[in-house]
Amino acid sequence: MDAATITIIFIILSALIAVVIRKIKKDKCLKDFRDDMVTLELLNGQQYRGELKLKSSGLKFNYSDFIEDERQLKFLSFLLYKNEYPDIQAVVRYHKDLTEEGKILRAEDFKQTFQPSRWRKFRRSTLNFLKIIKDAVIEIINMMTSNLSKTTPVGAAISSNDSQVNKMKNEVYNLVETSYEPLLEDYIGERVILELKRGNDWVKYNGVLKDYTAEFIELIDVDYGAEKSGKIDADLIVLRKYGIVRNLSE
């Protein structure tokens, strides 16, 4: 097999791998709310309520019924693209909006958060370990590809396409979540106080820290009601740039 053929095959395989990785890589906090009825709150005050469908390029909210504006235009869904995530104030899952099946699944997930199984603990510990050492792993991969390029014809053909090699390595690199926060790890499954920036104010919410990613923090069993409106049970996802876990609570 000549170098040109190897190069073509490598480029095709790289493209396929990149497509697969983008397809499976979704924010794990947002994945917890998929297929549930949620309310999207944006920084500009707009709200959209619909069944959440999570795509690699953004979020889709399917309305339970069409919405009609003053011009009699009818809307059945709302799309929020990934580059618009910084506009999110919160994604709220009100318990009253869950189906009976959804309530059962949420209750099971809530129990696992408080009392994680050995497998769940092992999986989280393993993923956290990979997050810590992934820079070293990438360095090893770089050394291996460099060595192959000097010793084998296949390696030489691959090394002649540095842009494709780097693109594929970056896709694999980004597949592993980049966020590892030791302070937050200690509070997973614990009741905490979240401070959420709303305009010029910081509002405090009490809830159980379910998870976090590079972009989001997820709290469950939150009282999302205003001070004078009474208790409203909900689960909450907020951007880390606007939400900060400050305190352990009870």
N, C-alpha and C positions, 0 to 999 in steps of 0.2 A: 504494500500500500504506500503510495507516494505521499509526499508532504502536503500537496494541495488537497488530496482527498481527506487526509487526517484533519487538516484545517477546517474544511467544510463540515465534516462530521462533528468536530468539536464545537463549532459555532452553533450548529443546530441543537446539539445537546445542551449547550449553555443556555440557549433561548428557552428550551423546554423546561429546564430546571428552574429558571427564573420565573416562568409562568406558574409553575406548580407551587413554588415558595410563596409568591404573592397571593395565590389562591388560598393557601392554608393559613397564612399569617394574619390573624385578626386580634385586636386588643382583647385580652382575657376578661377585663372588667366589663366591657360592652357585651361580650359573649354571654355573660350571665343574665342579661336582660333580653336577649333575642327571642323573638316570637311572643313576647309579653306586651300587653298594652301599657305604654309609658307616655309620659309628658316631657317634651323637650322644651326647656326654657333657654332663651337666648339672651345675650347681654343687652340687646336693644329692647327687651321687654316682651317680645313676641313669644307665643307659646303654640306648640303643635302636639296634638294628642293622637297617637295611632299605634298600631302593632309594629314593633321594631323588627326590621330585617337588616341584618349586618352584612355588608359587602366589604371587600378588600379596599374599595375606593371611597367608601363613605357609608352613610346610614339612610335607610328608607323607612318612612313612617306611613303605613297604610291606614287610612281613616276607616272607622266603622261604618260611616255613611258619608255621602258626598257633602262638601261644604260649598255654599254659594256666596259670592261676594256681591257688592252693590251693582256691579255690571252684569250680574246673572251668569258669571263664569263659574263653572262647577269644577271642584278639585277633589280628587280621590286619594291623593298621596302627597307627601312632601319629601324632597331629597336634600340631604346635607352632605356636601362633599368633604373629603378628608382635609383639604386645605382650609375649610371653614370651621374646623374643630375649635380653634381659638375663640370663636364667637359663642361657644357653649357656656351658659351659666350653670346648668345642671340637667341631668337626665334623671327623672323621678319616676319610680314605679310605685304607685299607690296600691296598697294592699286591696282596697275595695274594687280596683279595676281588674284584679286577677281572676281568671276562671277557676273553677273548683280544682281542676287538674293542676293549674298553675300554683294554687295555694299549697297543694300537697307537695309538689316538687320543691317549692320554696322552703317549706317546713323541713324537708329532708336535708336540703342544702344548708339551712340555718343550723341544724343539729350537727352536721359534719364540720361546720366552721367552729363551733364551740368544742366539739369532741371529735377531732380528726382521727381517722384510722391510721394504723401504722404505715400502710401503703401511701396514704396521702401525705403523711409527714416525711416519708422517705423520698417521695417524688419531689416535694418542695425543696428538701435539703439538697437533692441531686441537682435540680435546676439552679438553685442559688449558687452551688459550687461551680457549675458551668458558667454562670454569669461572671463569677470572680476570675476564673482562669481563661476566659475566652480570648483575651488579648494574647496570652501565651500560646494558645492553640493556633491562632491565626499566624503568629510568628513562626511556629513549627511548619505550618502549611506553606508559608512563603519559602522557608529553607528547603523543603522537599521539592517544590516546583522548580526552584532555582537549580537544585542538584540534578533533577531529571533533565532539565534543558541542556545540561552540559554532557550528560552520559548516554542519552538515548535519542534516536531519530524522532520518536513520538514527542518526547519532551522538547526537542528543538522546534518542532512544528507548533506545539502549543505556546512556547515562549515567544514565538513570532507574532502572537495575537494577545499581547499584554492587556489591551483594553477589554477583551472578552474575559480573560482570566480574572482581572481585577473586578469586573462587573459581577461575575459568578461568586467570587469570594465575598464581595460586599453583601450579596443576597443571602448567602449562608450566614454571614456575620450578623446580619440584622434579624435573622430568624429567631435567634436567642434574644429574649428581652434584655435590654441594656440596663434596666433599673434594678439595683439591689441597694436597699436602704436598711442598714442594721437597726436603726432606731424604730422604723416601722415594723420590721420583722418581729421585734419583741412584743408588738401590740396586736399582731394578727389573731383574730378570735376574741379580742378583749373589747370591752366597752370604752370608748374614747370620746373626747370632745373635739369636734372639727370646727375650725374657724373658716367661714366662707365669706369672701369679699363680694359685697353687693353694692355697686356704686362706690360711694366713699365710706361705707360702713362695713364692719366685720360682724357677721351674725354667727352665733354659736349653735351647734347641733350635737345632740347626744346620740351615739349609735355604735354598732359593733363594726370594727374594721374588718372587712371581708378580704380585701386584696388591694393591690396597687400595681400600676405599671409606670412606664416612663412618662405617660401623659395624664393618667387618671388615678383617682382614689375612689374606692367603692365602700360605702357604709350601708349596713342593713339594720333593720329594726330601729328606724329613726322617727322621732316625733317631728313631723315637718309642718305642723300647724303654727300659725302666728300666735303670739303670746296670749291674745284675748279671744282666739277662735276655738280653743279646745284642741285636744290631741288628734293628730292625723297621722296614722301609721303609714310609713313609706320606706322604700330603699332608695339609695342616692348614689349617683356617680357624678363627680365633679373633676374639673381640670386641676392638676396639682399647682398650676400657676396661680389659681384663685382660692384653692382650699388647702388648709394646713392643719395637720393633726398636732395639737398642742399638749393635750393632757390625757392621762388615764382617768377613767371615771368608774361608775358603778351603776 
